Amino acid sequence: QQGQMVAPVVANLGPLEALTLNPNPDEVEEVFTLPLAHLLREENQGYTHFRTAGRYGYTLPVFLNGPHRVWGLTAIVTELTLELLAPGRY
């Protein structure tokens, strides 16, 4: 859907063990965390190529973590954040 605005927020929330998260179950299936060091490792970074009408369409980033895969808009925001937080390392 076009015309929506996304405003990512980067914050230090303190120890994760101290947090109580109550995500909307209609929107969030599972909550998990990834350390910055994990995201910066090349073996955990990739790209997904999408085809449109039988030919190359576009490429988006993807971050791997065991059974979890960060993709779509979340991966795009993560990639842009890494470029800001870790210039020269990402």
N, CA, C and O atoms as CSV, one atom per row, in Angstrom:
chain,resi,resn,atom,element,x,y,z
A,1,GLN,N,N,0.841,-1.179,0.000
A,1,GLN,CA,C,0.000,0.000,0.000
A,1,GLN,C,C,0.884,1.240,0.000
A,1,GLN,O,O,1.841,1.316,0.771
A,2,GLN,N,N,0.590,2.167,-0.816
A,2,GLN,CA,C,1.375,3.386,-0.919
A,2,GLN,C,C,0.801,4.475,-0.034
A,2,GLN,O,O,-0.366,4.431,0.353
A,3,GLY,N,N,1.645,5.460,0.284
A,3,GLY,CA,C,1.186,6.606,1.034
A,3,GLY,C,C,1.295,6.460,2.532
A,3,GLY,O,O,0.838,7.335,3.267
A,4,GLN,N,N,1.889,5.377,3.009
A,4,GLN,CA,C,2.077,5.212,4.439
A,4,GLN,C,C,3.446,5.704,4.847
A,4,GLN,O,O,4.408,5.588,4.088
A,5,MET,N,N,3.536,6.256,6.053
A,5,MET,CA,C,4.812,6.731,6.556
A,5,MET,C,C,5.264,5.809,7.686
A,5,MET,O,O,4.472,5.400,8.535
A,6,VAL,N,N,6.558,5.494,7.670
A,6,VAL,CA,C,7.145,4.671,8.722
A,6,VAL,C,C,8.187,5.521,9.413
A,6,VAL,O,O,9.028,6.134,8.755
A,7,ALA,N,N,8.140,5.563,10.729
A,7,ALA,CA,C,9.097,6.346,11.515
A,7,ALA,C,C,9.833,5.410,12.474
A,7,ALA,O,O,9.382,5.210,13.602
A,8,PRO,N,N,10.957,4.833,12.045
A,8,PRO,CA,C,11.711,3.943,12.935
A,8,PRO,C,C,12.307,4.737,14.094
A,8,PRO,O,O,12.694,5.896,13.942
A,9,VAL,N,N,12.370,4.097,15.237
A,9,VAL,CA,C,12.948,4.717,16.424
A,9,VAL,C,C,14.053,3.807,16.933
A,9,VAL,O,O,13.830,2.617,17.154
A,10,VAL,N,N,15.241,4.360,17.118
A,10,VAL,CA,C,16.365,3.606,17.682
A,10,VAL,C,C,16.559,4.118,19.098
A,10,VAL,O,O,16.699,5.320,19.324
A,11,ALA,N,N,16.567,3.180,20.062
A,11,ALA,CA,C,16.680,3.584,21.465
A,11,ALA,C,C,17.375,2.503,22.269
A,11,ALA,O,O,17.331,1.325,21.915
A,12,ASN,N,N,18.006,2.904,23.339
A,12,ASN,CA,C,18.569,1.964,24.300
A,12,ASN,C,C,17.515,1.774,25.384
A,12,ASN,O,O,17.214,2.701,26.136
A,13,LEU,N,N,16.962,0.582,25.461
A,13,LEU,CA,C,15.890,0.300,26.409
A,13,LEU,C,C,16.393,-0.349,27.688
A,13,LEU,O,O,15.600,-0.747,28.541
A,14,GLY,N,N,17.709,-0.456,27.822
A,14,GLY,CA,C,18.259,-1.098,29.009
A,14,GLY,C,C,18.270,-2.604,28.848
A,14,GLY,O,O,18.131,-3.109,27.734
A,15,PRO,N,N,18.435,-3.334,29.948
A,15,PRO,CA,C,18.490,-4.805,29.865
A,15,PRO,C,C,17.197,-5.391,29.304
A,15,PRO,O,O,16.105,-5.057,29.763
A,16,LEU,N,N,17.329,-6.265,28.309
A,16,LEU,CA,C,16.154,-6.863,27.677
A,16,LEU,C,C,15.342,-7.687,28.662
A,16,LEU,O,O,14.121,-7.782,28.540
A,17,GLU,N,N,16.023,-8.288,29.648
A,17,GLU,CA,C,15.328,-9.126,30.627
A,17,GLU,C,C,14.330,-8.313,31.455
A,17,GLU,O,O,13.374,-8.865,31.999
A,18,ALA,N,N,14.553,-7.019,31.547
A,18,ALA,CA,C,13.694,-6.158,32.365
A,18,ALA,C,C,12.470,-5.663,31.594
A,18,ALA,O,O,11.589,-5.028,32.173
A,19,LEU,N,N,12.410,-5.948,30.303
A,19,LEU,CA,C,11.301,-5.442,29.484
A,19,LEU,C,C,10.089,-6.377,29.524
A,19,LEU,O,O,10.237,-7.598,29.567
A,20,THR,N,N,8.922,-5.804,29.510
A,20,THR,CA,C,7.684,-6.557,29.351
A,20,THR,C,C,7.045,-6.056,28.062
A,20,THR,O,O,6.585,-4.918,27.974
A,21,LEU,N,N,7.028,-6.926,27.076
A,21,LEU,CA,C,6.479,-6.544,25.774
A,21,LEU,C,C,5.095,-7.166,25.612
A,21,LEU,O,O,4.880,-8.324,25.970
A,22,ASN,N,N,4.172,-6.396,25.075
A,22,ASN,CA,C,2.813,-6.864,24.824
A,22,ASN,C,C,2.421,-6.559,23.385
A,22,ASN,O,O,1.589,-5.685,23.141
A,23,PRO,N,N,3.018,-7.278,22.422
A,23,PRO,CA,C,2.688,-6.989,21.024
A,23,PRO,C,C,1.259,-7.408,20.682
A,23,PRO,O,O,0.692,-8.314,21.293
A,24,ASN,N,N,0.701,-6.726,19.695
A,24,ASN,CA,C,-0.624,-7.049,19.197
A,24,ASN,C,C,-0.542,-8.388,18.454
A,24,ASN,O,O,0.143,-8.476,17.434
A,25,PRO,N,N,-1.225,-9.432,18.943
A,25,PRO,CA,C,-1.123,-10.753,18.303
A,25,PRO,C,C,-1.671,-10.786,16.873
A,25,PRO,O,O,-1.362,-11.704,16.113
A,26,ASP,N,N,-2.479,-9.790,16.504
A,26,ASP,CA,C,-2.970,-9.721,15.122
A,26,ASP,C,C,-1.888,-9.210,14.169
A,26,ASP,O,O,-1.995,-9.384,12.955
A,27,GLU,N,N,-0.855,-8.584,14.715
A,27,GLU,CA,C,0.202,-8.001,13.891
A,27,GLU,C,C,1.572,-8.633,14.107
A,27,GLU,O,O,2.414,-8.598,13.209
A,28,VAL,N,N,1.810,-9.213,15.285
A,28,VAL,CA,C,3.132,-9.730,15.636
A,28,VAL,C,C,3.011,-11.190,16.047
A,28,VAL,O,O,2.324,-11.513,17.015
A,29,GLU,N,N,3.679,-12.069,15.309
A,29,GLU,CA,C,3.642,-13.497,15.637
A,29,GLU,C,C,4.641,-13.845,16.729
A,29,GLU,O,O,4.356,-14.658,17.608
A,30,GLU,N,N,5.825,-13.218,16.666
A,30,GLU,CA,C,6.881,-13.543,17.628
A,30,GLU,C,C,7.825,-12.353,17.755
A,30,GLU,O,O,8.060,-11.636,16.783
A,31,VAL,N,N,8.359,-12.146,18.938
A,31,VAL,CA,C,9.349,-11.098,19.188
A,31,VAL,C,C,10.686,-11.775,19.425
A,31,VAL,O,O,10.775,-12.727,20.201
A,32,PHE,N,N,11.736,-11.285,18.754
A,32,PHE,CA,C,13.084,-11.795,18.988
A,32,PHE,C,C,14.061,-10.646,18.848
A,32,PHE,O,O,13.738,-9.612,18.262
A,33,THR,N,N,15.249,-10.827,19.383
A,33,THR,CA,C,16.272,-9.785,19.320
A,33,THR,C,C,17.485,-10.292,18.566
A,33,THR,O,O,17.746,-11.494,18.513
A,34,LEU,N,N,18.218,-9.363,17.985
A,34,LEU,CA,C,19.470,-9.670,17.297
A,34,LEU,C,C,20.514,-8.659,17.733
A,34,LEU,O,O,20.279,-7.455,17.640
A,35,PRO,N,N,21.662,-9.123,18.205
A,35,PRO,CA,C,22.723,-8.172,18.568
A,35,PRO,C,C,23.272,-7.475,17.328
A,35,PRO,O,O,23.268,-8.038,16.233
A,36,LEU,N,N,23.741,-6.257,17.510
A,36,LEU,CA,C,24.345,-5.495,16.422
A,36,LEU,C,C,25.491,-6.284,15.799
A,36,LEU,O,O,25.636,-6.310,14.576
A,37,ALA,N,N,26.302,-6.923,16.630
A,37,ALA,CA,C,27.437,-7.710,16.119
A,37,ALA,C,C,26.964,-8.811,15.173
A,37,ALA,O,O,27.632,-9.094,14.179
A,38,HIS,N,N,25.836,-9.428,15.464
A,38,HIS,CA,C,25.283,-10.478,14.600
A,38,HIS,C,C,24.887,-9.898,13.239
A,38,HIS,O,O,25.180,-10.476,12.193
A,39,LEU,N,N,24.220,-8.754,13.276
A,39,LEU,CA,C,23.777,-8.129,12.029
A,39,LEU,C,C,24.943,-7.681,11.165
A,39,LEU,O,O,24.824,-7.643,9.940
A,40,LEU,N,N,26.065,-7.344,11.779
A,40,LEU,CA,C,27.232,-6.866,11.024
A,40,LEU,C,C,28.060,-8.000,10.430
A,40,LEU,O,O,28.930,-7.746,9.596
A,41,ARG,N,N,27.810,-9.255,10.842
A,41,ARG,CA,C,28.574,-10.366,10.270
A,41,ARG,C,C,28.087,-10.668,8.861
A,41,ARG,O,O,26.893,-10.861,8.633
A,42,GLU,N,N,29.010,-10.707,7.935
A,42,GLU,CA,C,28.662,-10.887,6.523
A,42,GLU,C,C,27.862,-12.164,6.264
A,42,GLU,O,O,26.984,-12.185,5.401
A,43,GLU,N,N,28.168,-13.230,7.013
A,43,GLU,CA,C,27.461,-14.501,6.779
A,43,GLU,C,C,25.983,-14.435,7.183
A,43,GLU,O,O,25.209,-15.329,6.840
A,44,ASN,N,N,25.591,-13.392,7.900
A,44,ASN,CA,C,24.194,-13.233,8.301
A,44,ASN,C,C,23.448,-12.240,7.416
A,44,ASN,O,O,22.283,-11.929,7.667
A,45,GLN,N,N,24.113,-11.749,6.391
A,45,GLN,CA,C,23.524,-10.760,5.488
A,45,GLN,C,C,23.308,-11.384,4.112
A,45,GLN,O,O,24.112,-12.198,3.658
A,46,GLY,N,N,22.244,-11.006,3.471
A,46,GLY,CA,C,21.995,-11.509,2.125
A,46,GLY,C,C,21.043,-10.585,1.391
A,46,GLY,O,O,20.679,-9.515,1.879
A,47,TYR,N,N,20.655,-11.026,0.216
A,47,TYR,CA,C,19.705,-10.268,-0.593
A,47,TYR,C,C,18.724,-11.236,-1.230
A,47,TYR,O,O,19.078,-12.369,-1.556
A,48,THR,N,N,17.512,-10.792,-1.404
A,48,THR,CA,C,16.487,-11.566,-2.082
A,48,THR,C,C,16.158,-10.851,-3.380
A,48,THR,O,O,15.900,-9.647,-3.395
A,49,HIS,N,N,16.173,-11.607,-4.464
A,49,HIS,CA,C,15.868,-11.047,-5.782
A,49,HIS,C,C,14.434,-11.416,-6.144
A,49,HIS,O,O,14.053,-12.585,-6.078
A,50,PHE,N,N,13.661,-10.444,-6.517
A,50,PHE,CA,C,12.265,-10.671,-6.873
A,50,PHE,C,C,12.085,-10.516,-8.377
A,50,PHE,O,O,12.707,-9.672,-9.021
A,51,ARG,N,N,11.212,-11.363,-8.908
A,51,ARG,CA,C,10.915,-11.315,-10.335
A,51,ARG,C,C,9.512,-10.744,-10.519
A,51,ARG,O,O,8.610,-10.968,-9.711
A,52,THR,N,N,9.367,-10.009,-11.596
A,52,THR,CA,C,8.072,-9.457,-11.970
A,52,THR,C,C,7.830,-9.792,-13.432
A,52,THR,O,O,8.656,-9.488,-14.292
A,53,ALA,N,N,6.717,-10.408,-13.703
A,53,ALA,CA,C,6.361,-10.800,-15.082
A,53,ALA,C,C,7.465,-11.624,-15.729
A,53,ALA,O,O,7.791,-11.433,-16.900
A,54,GLY,N,N,8.045,-12.552,-14.947
A,54,GLY,CA,C,9.030,-13.472,-15.503
A,54,GLY,C,C,10.438,-12.940,-15.650
A,54,GLY,O,O,11.312,-13.662,-16.130
A,55,ARG,N,N,10.692,-11.705,-15.255
A,55,ARG,CA,C,12.049,-11.183,-15.343
A,55,ARG,C,C,12.415,-10.440,-14.059
A,55,ARG,O,O,11.569,-10.190,-13.200
A,56,TYR,N,N,13.691,-10.097,-13.954
A,56,TYR,CA,C,14.184,-9.440,-12.750
A,56,TYR,C,C,13.362,-8.202,-12.434
A,56,TYR,O,O,13.082,-7.393,-13.319
A,57,GLY,N,N,12.975,-8.055,-11.169
A,57,GLY,CA,C,12.197,-6.901,-10.752
A,57,GLY,C,C,12.983,-5.990,-9.832
A,57,GLY,O,O,13.221,-4.827,-10.159
A,58,TYR,N,N,13.395,-6.518,-8.666
A,58,TYR,CA,C,14.117,-5.703,-7.695
A,58,TYR,C,C,14.798,-6.604,-6.667
A,58,TYR,O,O,14.517,-7.801,-6.593
A,59,THR,N,N,15.684,-6.022,-5.886
A,59,THR,CA,C,16.449,-6.739,-4.872
A,59,THR,C,C,16.262,-6.052,-3.531
A,59,THR,O,O,16.305,-4.825,-3.442
A,60,LEU,N,N,16.054,-6.847,-2.487
A,60,LEU,CA,C,15.909,-6.322,-1.144
A,60,LEU,C,C,16.847,-7.059,-0.189
A,60,LEU,O,O,17.155,-8.231,-0.411
A,61,PRO,N,N,17.302,-6.393,0.861
A,61,PRO,CA,C,18.181,-7.049,1.826
A,61,PRO,C,C,17.414,-8.074,2.664
A,61,PRO,O,O,16.192,-8.001,2.793
A,62,VAL,N,N,18.149,-9.022,3.225
A,62,VAL,CA,C,17.597,-9.995,4.166
A,62,VAL,C,C,18.686,-10.289,5.196
A,62,VAL,O,O,19.867,-10.354,4.855
A,63,PHE,N,N,18.291,-10.464,6.442
A,63,PHE,CA,C,19.225,-10.797,7.519
A,63,PHE,C,C,18.803,-12.139,8.089
A,63,PHE,O,O,17.626,-12.363,8.370
A,64,LEU,N,N,19.771,-13.029,8.259
A,64,LEU,CA,C,19.501,-14.398,8.677
A,64,LEU,C,C,19.838,-14.586,10.150
A,64,LEU,O,O,20.797,-14.011,10.664
A,65,ASN,N,N,19.015,-15.417,10.825
A,65,ASN,CA,C,19.263,-15.718,12.228
A,65,ASN,C,C,18.554,-17.015,12.572
A,65,ASN,O,O,17.419,-17.000,13.050
A,66,GLY,N,N,19.219,-18.142,12.330
A,66,GLY,CA,C,18.598,-19.424,12.659
A,66,GLY,C,C,17.241,-19.546,11.994
A,66,GLY,O,O,17.136,-19.413,10.775
A,67,PRO,N,N,16.189,-19.800,12.784
A,67,PRO,CA,C,14.862,-19.980,12.183
A,67,PRO,C,C,14.219,-18.664,11.748
A,67,PRO,O,O,13.202,-18.666,11.054
A,68,HIS,N,N,14.811,-17.545,12.154
A,68,HIS,CA,C,14.228,-16.246,11.823
A,68,HIS,C,C,14.918,-15.621,10.615
A,68,HIS,O,O,16.122,-15.767,10.407
A,69,ARG,N,N,14.115,-14.928,9.838
A,69,ARG,CA,C,14.627,-14.205,8.678
A,69,ARG,C,C,14.029,-12.809,8.727
A,69,ARG,O,O,12.808,-12.652,8.733
A,70,VAL,N,N,14.881,-11.802,8.762
A,70,VAL,CA,C,14.401,-10.418,8.759
A,70,VAL,C,C,14.374,-9.981,7.296
A,70,VAL,O,O,15.413,-9.959,6.636
A,71,TRP,N,N,13.211,-9.642,6.798
A,71,TRP,CA,C,13.084,-9.300,5.383
A,71,TRP,C,C,12.054,-8.187,5.225
A,71,TRP,O,O,11.508,-7.683,6.207
A,72,GLY,N,N,11.803,-7.820,3.998
A,72,GLY,CA,C,10.799,-6.801,3.696
A,72,GLY,C,C,11.168,-5.439,4.254
A,72,GLY,O,O,12.344,-5.080,4.317
A,73,LEU,N,N,10.157,-4.685,4.658
A,73,LEU,CA,C,10.376,-3.330,5.157
A,73,LEU,C,C,11.281,-3.330,6.388
A,73,LEU,O,O,12.088,-2.416,6.556
A,74,THR,N,N,11.161,-4.340,7.251
A,74,THR,CA,C,12.002,-4.418,8.447
A,74,THR,C,C,13.477,-4.529,8.055
A,74,THR,O,O,14.326,-3.893,8.680
A,75,ALA,N,N,13.791,-5.321,7.036
A,75,ALA,CA,C,15.176,-5.451,6.582
A,75,ALA,C,C,15.685,-4.159,5.953
A,75,ALA,O,O,16.849,-3.801,6.132
A,76,ILE,N,N,14.832,-3.464,5.224
A,76,ILE,CA,C,15.241,-2.193,4.613
A,76,ILE,C,C,15.583,-1.186,5.702
A,76,ILE,O,O,16.610,-0.511,5.625
A,77,VAL,N,N,14.730,-1.083,6.713
A,77,VAL,CA,C,14.983,-0.161,7.829
A,77,VAL,C,C,16.239,-0.592,8.590
A,77,VAL,O,O,17.036,0.254,8.995
A,78,THR,N,N,16.420,-1.892,8.787
A,78,THR,CA,C,17.622,-2.403,9.473
A,78,THR,C,C,18.877,-2.045,8.689
A,78,THR,O,O,19.862,-1.599,9.278
A,79,GLU,N,N,18.859,-2.230,7.381
A,79,GLU,CA,C,20.010,-1.907,6.544
A,79,GLU,C,C,20.348,-0.414,6.628
A,79,GLU,O,O,21.514,-0.052,6.783
A,80,LEU,N,N,19.354,0.436,6.528
A,80,LEU,CA,C,19.595,1.884,6.610
A,80,LEU,C,C,20.127,2.273,7.990
A,80,LEU,O,O,20.978,3.156,8.101
A,81,THR,N,N,19.636,1.626,9.027
A,81,THR,CA,C,20.111,1.892,10.387
A,81,THR,C,C,21.557,1.455,10.549
A,81,THR,O,O,22.349,2.168,11.166
A,82,LEU,N,N,21.916,0.297,10.008
A,82,LEU,CA,C,23.305,-0.173,10.088
A,82,LEU,C,C,24.249,0.780,9.354
A,82,LEU,O,O,25.370,1.018,9.805
A,83,GLU,N,N,23.800,1.317,8.235
A,83,GLU,CA,C,24.630,2.282,7.503
A,83,GLU,C,C,24.893,3.516,8.352
A,83,GLU,O,O,25.967,4.111,8.258
A,84,LEU,N,N,23.933,3.908,9.178
A,84,LEU,CA,C,24.110,5.069,10.052
A,84,LEU,C,C,24.922,4.742,11.303
A,84,LEU,O,O,25.772,5.532,11.714
A,85,LEU,N,N,24.667,3.585,11.907
A,85,LEU,CA,C,25.327,3.207,13.167
A,85,LEU,C,C,26.735,2.688,12.980
A,85,LEU,O,O,27.581,2.842,13.860
A,86,ALA,N,N,26.990,2.074,11.840
A,86,ALA,CA,C,28.283,1.417,11.646
A,86,ALA,C,C,28.867,1.738,10.262
A,86,ALA,O,O,29.127,0.828,9.475
A,87,PRO,N,N,29.072,3.025,9.965
A,87,PRO,CA,C,29.640,3.362,8.641
A,87,PRO,C,C,31.019,2.740,8.501
A,87,PRO,O,O,31.821,2.766,9.434
A,88,GLY,N,N,31.281,2.193,7.353
A,88,GLY,CA,C,32.572,1.553,7.119
A,88,GLY,C,C,32.597,0.089,7.545
A,88,GLY,O,O,33.454,-0.670,7.093
A,89,ARG,N,N,31.680,-0.311,8.400
A,89,ARG,CA,C,31.593,-1.708,8.818
A,89,ARG,C,C,30.455,-2.423,8.141
A,89,ARG,O,O,30.443,-3.651,8.058
A,90,TYR,N,N,29.493,-1.658,7.653
A,90,TYR,CA,C,28.374,-2.266,6.939
A,90,TYR,C,C,28.361,-1.741,5.529
A,90,TYR,O,O,27.498,-2.119,4.738
